[in-house]
Amino acid sequence: MLHAFAILLCLQLAGEALVRAVGSPLPGPVIGLALLFVWLVSKLPLPEATNETADGILKHLSLLFVPAGVGVVQQLPLLGAEGWKLLAIILVSIALSLAATAVTFAAIAKLMKIADEAPGEKGR
Amino acid sequence: MINFVDLWVYLSGSPLLWLTATIVAYIVADAISAACGRHPLANPVLMSVVFISAVLIISKTAFPSYFAGAQFIHFLLGPATVALAVPLYRHLPEVKRMFVPMIVALIVGSIISISSAVLLAKWLGLSKLATLALAPKSATAAIAMGVAEKIQGDPALTAVMVIMTGISGAIIVTPLMNLLRLKNYAARGFAAGLVSHGIGTARAFQVNPLAGTFAGIALGLNGVLTAILVPLLLPWLLG
């Protein structure tokens, strides 16, 4: 697990370094993601526990957003009188974009006859 | 006898207290979410944030002293993002097969996400600063704040929009997809990640591993596309 965690950190570090060197608009961790992906695809050796470590962190991904979320609550006065309008716009805009994205994806998959449904719990 | 005031003064100044509080609040929130059958309204991020915020207000704790402890958790967002490569590689055959639907949905979703927010803000007469903060709301926080700087917006206000978008999207995605009778979990997850970045991805992993994988891809791709599209579309949308 320690080795796997070190790999994740090293790739993030490499990502951050690349971002600084090239001046890319992407955050370092996203470059780190791409690097780990390339590593996996090229079947380079990895610590045995890499899969479990990654799954373990991702299982509690929600936890990692809590500090930022608390920060937002502190910033709420920033919204002032526009707060409710902003929330309404966000809700309408995300409903539109969620629907448009998923419908487009599913429709094209169906058109290309690759719309086999993934096994998953229904109705949740 | 222990002097509780002294004890509080000592503990509240050390990172241990708020690190522990954040983890415990999340464990409680996650248990409630599980007990509610992962009902979308019982969102663990939202519940934890409400618990902690209430405690901070009651105890009159300033955010910087909270963050001194919570930063250790916040820091893990980096390695967690790198870790998204593992499910991506595991589901590579599905991802390859879905390549075309993914790219088309990405372009459609990204344009609608940016333009609907900006046009609604214009229609409701919001301030320029609020409008600019809404434009990159679906990108992951680090990218959205970078975009905000580029378009002369306010990065702090943008971060607020990003988190509000994340939590709201994670809550409405499941009922909305059920309403649309969409059972393609790749499509559902992709939409969740595109619109609600990491928080949507966390929700997608809660529902289905394949949905989570596609959410992770959408989070990365839409982060990039939003950074490109916002500066291009904005003059045109506001014009």
Interface residues (C-beta under 8 A of the other chain):
Chain A: F5 L8 L9 L11 Q12 G15 P25 L26 P27 G28 P29 V30 G32 L33 A34 L35 L36 F37 W39 L40 V41 T50 N51 T53 A54 D55 I57 L58 K59 H60 L61 S62 L63 L64 F65 V66 P67 A68 G69 V70 G71 V72 V73 Q74 Q75 L76 L78 L79 E82 K85 L86 L87 A88 I89 I90 L91 V92 S93 I94 A95 L96 S97 L98 A99 A100 T101 A102 V103 T104 F105 A106 I108 A109 M112 I114 A115 E117 A118 G120 E121 K122 G123 R124
Chain B: T22 I23 A25 Y26 D30 G37 R38 N43 P44 V45 L46 S48 V49 I52 S53 L56 F63 Y66 F67 A70 Q71 I73 H74 L76 L77 G78 P79 A80 T81 V82 A83 L84 A85 V86 P87 L88 Y89 R90 L92 E94 R97 M98 V100 P101 M102 V104 A105 L106 V108 G109 I112 S113 S116 A117 L120 A121 L124 L126 S127 A130 L134 K137 S138 T140 A141 A142 I143 G146 V147 A156 L157 A159 V160 M161 I163 M164 T165 G166 I167 S168 G169 I172 V173 T174 L176 M177 N178 L180 L182 K183 N184 Y185 A186 A187 R188 F190 A191 A192 L194 V195 S196 G198 I199 T201 A202 R203 F205 Q206 V207 N208 L210 A211 G212 A218 G220 G223 V224 A227
